């Protein structure tokens, strides 16, 4: 039987505070670009490696900041990591920015796996996991909606009971959403309510996309997932329950993107409803 557990933990430093620190630096100044001997020694004592999958499309302004925050978080907690950037031929030059970040942080830390066109989130994860060297995989948004400050708590929770998956939730005590208008909040709440009613997934935030997976677990779930677009994230949790994987939840604060425009539109909402119905009649 799968184990679903909600963790209630205090939120660390806010996104706005960390983002302002990051953006206050000159672009040429990239801290934490070099590991020291102490960090390498501590990482050797922890056999786990964490691969972060960052699918990107038109994220040139957000990518340097989220990368800086990720590197800072992993190094401060002495964790072995890599950041895999899967760019779908962004017309705004995101890939060129990624190449500069790779030069600053090194090819073992910043792994570039670009694709020829906009091929979708699900296939981006498939492409990323095929190139992941870590035994754990973290999926998150590149637009700074998900703050890396939560990652150490994800890892702590995973170790607590050797969970297969740890997923972030906006909809339990300690979690929240900032920067959305009432319409967007109602849309998200409504989507989760309908999905919970039809599918009973056992988690409080089915449409969230900030998660930690054991790599072999994620590989099995992705191979069984057939949905496209935003329904992809939802189906992955439904499949996790179907396969009896153990799942824990950690409250997170979701903050609307700082730069760029949201990619959620009317077509995505219609596609979500169609995908939800397909899952209901097929799973």
QUISULPE-V692739 format. One record per residue. N is the residue number from 1. RES is the residue in one small letter. PHI is phi in whole degrees, -180 to 180 (none if undefined). NEAR is the number of other C-alpha atoms within 12 Angstrom. Layout:
{{N/RES/PHI/NEAR} {N/RES/PHI/NEAR}}
//
This chain:
{{1/x/none/12} {2/x/-74/22} {3/x/-111/23} {4/x/-114/29} {5/x/-136/27} {6/x/-105/30} {7/x/-99/31} {8/x/-111/22} {9/x/-135/23} {10/x/-67/19} {11/x/-78/25} {12/x/-72/22} {13/x/-52/19} {14/x/-70/24} {15/x/-63/33} {16/x/-62/26} {17/x/-67/15} {18/x/-67/24} {19/x/-65/33} {20/x/-67/18} {21/x/-65/20} {22/x/-66/29} {23/x/-74/26} {24/x/-73/15} {25/x/-88/16} {26/x/-69/13} {27/x/-55/18} {28/x/-79/16} {29/x/-97/18} {30/x/-116/28} {31/x/-69/26} {32/x/63/24} {33/x/-70/27} {34/x/-121/20} {35/x/-79/25} {36/x/-103/14} {37/x/-65/12} {38/x/-63/16} {39/x/-63/21} {40/x/-63/21} {41/x/-66/16} {42/x/-68/20} {43/x/-67/23} {44/x/-64/15} {45/x/-77/14} {46/x/-111/19} {47/x/-73/17} {48/x/-81/24} {49/x/-126/29} {50/x/-113/37} {51/x/-101/41} {52/x/-95/44} {53/x/-96/47} {54/x/-120/45} {55/x/-70/43} {56/x/-131/45} {57/x/-152/37} {58/x/59/29} {59/x/-125/38} {60/x/-62/31} {61/x/-80/30} {62/x/-82/33} {63/x/-59/46} {64/x/-63/40} {65/x/-74/41} {66/x/-65/42} {67/x/-66/48} {68/x/-58/39} {69/x/-66/38} {70/x/-64/46} {71/x/-60/39} {72/x/-58/31} {73/x/-64/27} {74/x/-65/34} {75/x/-71/31} {76/x/-64/24} {77/x/-104/25} {78/x/54/28} {79/x/-111/34} {80/x/-79/35} {81/x/-158/41} {82/x/-149/37} {83/x/-117/45} {84/x/-100/44} {85/x/-99/47} {86/x/-109/46} {87/x/-96/41} {88/x/-97/30} {89/x/57/26} {90/x/-60/24} {91/x/-74/18} {92/x/-89/20} {93/x/89/20} {94/x/-57/31} {95/x/-64/33} {96/x/-65/24} {97/x/-64/30} {98/x/-61/44} {99/x/-65/27} {100/x/-66/26} {101/x/-66/36} {102/x/-64/29} {103/x/-64/20} {104/x/-74/25} {105/x/-101/29} {106/x/104/23} {107/x/-71/22} {108/x/-80/24} {109/x/-98/37} {110/x/-112/37} {111/x/-108/34} {112/x/-102/35} {113/x/-133/31} {114/x/-70/28} {115/x/-126/24} {116/x/-75/16} {117/x/-162/17} {118/x/-80/21} {119/x/-108/23} {120/x/105/27} {121/x/-67/34} {122/x/-60/34} {123/x/-70/28} {124/x/-65/33} {125/x/-66/44} {126/x/-60/32} {127/x/-62/27} {128/x/-68/37} {129/x/-67/41} {130/x/-65/24} {131/x/-110/28} {132/x/-83/37} {133/x/-91/26} {134/x/-78/30} {135/x/-91/28} {136/x/-126/38} {137/x/-124/43} {138/x/-111/44} {139/x/-111/44} {140/x/-162/38} {141/x/-83/37} {142/x/-89/44} {143/x/-92/36} {144/x/72/38} {145/x/-66/38} {146/x/-110/44} {147/x/-90/44} {148/x/-60/45} {149/x/-57/37} {150/x/-79/41} {151/x/-59/42} {152/x/-59/29} {153/x/-71/31} {154/x/-58/42} {155/x/-66/37} {156/x/-61/22} {157/x/-65/33} {158/x/-60/32} {159/x/-70/22} {160/x/-55/18} {161/x/-134/18} {162/x/53/21} {163/x/-65/30} {164/x/-75/40} {165/x/-140/44} {166/x/-123/49} {167/x/-120/49} {168/x/-78/50} {169/x/-131/38} {170/x/-88/36} {171/x/-117/30} {172/x/-143/23} {173/x/-56/21} {174/x/100/23} {175/x/-99/29} {176/x/180/28} {177/x/-132/30} {178/x/-130/22} {179/x/96/19} {180/x/-95/20} {181/x/-80/13} {182/x/-61/13} {183/x/-61/11} {184/x/-67/20} {185/x/-65/21} {186/x/-65/15} {187/x/-62/23} {188/x/-67/28} {189/x/-62/25} {190/x/-63/21} {191/x/-62/33} {192/x/-69/32} {193/x/-64/22} {194/x/-64/25} {195/x/-64/34} {196/x/-66/25} {197/x/-65/18} {198/x/-85/23} {199/x/-113/29} {200/x/46/25} {201/x/-75/34} {202/x/86/32} {203/x/-127/40} {204/x/-87/37} {205/x/-134/41} {206/x/-74/42} {207/x/-95/37} {208/x/-71/41} {209/x/-139/37} {210/x/-118/41} {211/x/-145/48} {212/x/-118/46} {213/x/-125/46} {214/x/-65/36} {215/x/-62/33} {216/x/-66/22} {217/x/-68/30} {218/x/-62/38} {219/x/-62/28} {220/x/-66/22} {221/x/-67/34} {222/x/-62/33} {223/x/-63/22} {224/x/-95/22} {225/x/-90/31} {226/x/-116/27} {227/x/-70/31} {228/x/-119/28} {229/x/62/34} {230/x/-70/32} {231/x/-69/36} {232/x/-55/36} {233/x/-61/38} {234/x/-65/45} {235/x/-63/40} {236/x/-60/42} {237/x/-74/50} {238/x/-64/38} {239/x/-66/36} {240/x/-60/40} {241/x/-68/29} {242/x/-60/25} {243/x/-90/23} {244/x/63/22} {245/x/-77/30} {246/x/-82/33} {247/x/-130/44} {248/x/-119/40} {249/x/-118/43} {250/x/-129/42} {251/x/-67/40} {252/x/-131/45} {253/x/-104/35} {254/x/-94/38} {255/x/-119/26} {256/x/-59/28} {257/x/-51/30} {258/x/-83/29} {259/x/-121/22} {260/x/86/20} {261/x/-113/15} {262/x/-64/22} {263/x/-96/21} {264/x/-91/19} {265/x/-130/15} {266/x/-61/13} {267/x/-63/13} {268/x/-68/22} {269/x/-66/22} {270/x/-62/18} {271/x/-62/21} {272/x/-62/32} {273/x/-64/27} {274/x/-65/21} {275/x/-66/30} {276/x/-62/37} {277/x/-66/22} {278/x/-62/22} {279/x/-64/30} {280/x/-60/21} {281/x/-89/11} {282/x/-115/17} {283/x/-102/24}}
//
